[in-house]
Amino acid sequence: MKTQQWIAGLAGTLMLSAALTASAQETHPVIINNDGIGFSRKDGEQVLAYDPVAAYDQHMIQLADCSAHKVDLKSVTWCFANPENAATFSAATTDSGDNKYIPFGGGHCALGLAFNNLAARGDPRTAVRIGDHLVLNGNFDVRARFLSDTVTNVNNAESNFLSAIAEGKLVN
């Protein structure tokens, strides 16, 4: 009887260990998207897309029209408020697929990334341009915390983002 209890206990320990390992290996998308649309957020079941060019160049948070103005890049659809912004986005795409209008950290919450939280999503309504980066945070209070030590938070977020990609925690 003790052998059976020991085996049952060992099996439980192994299952718990496997579950912990699986959760430690949990992956998240490199680029945050909702139903394949980048720089967007969910409002109930509806996906609201925003224009990343308007946010980056004009410092405006503007709803985008995915039915009329969109560009596919990096397996994500990017939507725009007008054809000029869609053209600007396309023209900024390099041969390697890089584009300055794609939010910093793939649209993850920048403060979350600074603390190695890969699950925290950025909200496009919090977008702020810092140098050459369009930075998102989970909400306006989090953005204020991020901005209280911008240099340190950007450096930590970038380092954690790149490490997570290298370790396979963020995948396409």
N, C-alpha and C positions, 0 to 999 in steps of 0.2 A: 504494500500500500504506500509506503514512504517513497518508493521508487517512482510510482505513478504520480504522486504529488510533486516530487522533484521534477519529473519530466514535464508535467503540466506547468509548473512555475517557470521552468526554463523556456518552454514554448511561449509563455506570456511575455517573458523578458525579451525574447528574440523578436516577437511581434511588435512590442513597444519600441525596441531599438530600430527596427525597420521603419516604423511609422515616423520616428524622430529623424531618421536619415532622409526619408522621403520629403519631410517638410523642410529640412535643411537644404535640400536640392530643388525646392520649389522654384520654378522659373516664371519670369514676367516678360512682357514684350519690351523690346528695346525702345520702340516708339509707342507711346500711349495713344490708343485710338478707341473709338466707340463705333462698333459695326464697320470697321475699316476706314473711318474718317478721322484724320489727325486734327489737332488743335480744335477739339470739340469737347462737349460735356453732355451728360444725359440729364434730361428734365423729365422724370418719370420714364416713359418708354420712348420719348422723342429724343433724337440726337440733334443738338444745336451745334452747328459748325461756325467757326469764327475765322476771320481773315488774318493770317499771320503776317502778311505784308503790311496791312494797315497798322497792326500792332507794332511791328518793328520800325517801319519808316515814318509813320505818322503819329505814333504813340496813341492810337485810337483802338478801342475794342469795338469791333464791328462785326455784326452777323454776316455770314457768307451765304451765297446762293449756290448750293451744290448742283442743282439742276441745270444751271446756266454756265457756271465758271468753276472748273475743277481741273486738277493736274494730278496724275498718279506718279508717285515717287517712293521708292523704298517699300513697296508693297502696301502703301497707305495712300488714300485719296486726300488731297488738300483742296479746300474750297475757298472761294474768294468772293468779294462783294462786287467786283467788276472785272471786265476782261483785261484792263490795264494791269491790275495786280496779279492776275494769273500769268500774264506775259512776263511781268517782272520776276515772279517766282521761277518760271521756266528758264529765263535768261540767267538766273543766279545759280543754276544747277551745273556743277562741274562734271567733267568726264567720269570722275570717281563716284558721282552721285551725292556729293556733299552739297549742302545748301544752307546759307546763313539764316534763312527764314524758318528752318526747322527748329522748334524750341530746344533750348539747352537741356541736356539730360534726357532728350527724347520726349519731353513733356511730362516727365515725372515731377513730383513736388521737389523743388530744389532744396528746401530745408530738410525734407525727408531724406534725399540723397546725401546731404551733408552728414546725417546721422545714420547712414547706411540702411535706410528704410526703403526698400525697392518696391513696395506695394503702394506707397502713397502717390496718388495721382495729382497732377497739377490741374488747376482750373484756368482756362484761357482768360477769364475775366480778371485774373490777378496778374496778367502779363505786364512785365516791365522790362525795358531794354537796359542792360548793364553792359557797357562797352559794346562788344560785338555779339552779345548773347541776348536772346529773348528768353527771359526767365519766368517760369510759372511756379506758383505755390498752391497749396490745397485750399486756402481761403485767405482773406485779407489780414486776419490776425497773424497767421503764419508768415505771410509776406512781410509784415512789419518786423517780426522776429528775425527773418532772414536778412532783411536790410539793415538790421542793427549792427551786423558785423559782416558786411558783404564780402570783403576780400577773403576772409577765413572760410566763410560758408561756400563761396564759389569754388575755392581750391579744394575743400573737402568733398563737395558734391561731385566735382569733375573726377577726382581721384577715385572715389567710390564707384562712380558710374563706369569708368574704364575698367576697374578691377572686376566689377560684376559681369561685364561683357566677357572679359578674358577668362573668368571662372565658369562661364556658361550659365550664370544666373539670370542674365537678360539675353533673350534670343529673338530672332526675327520671326 
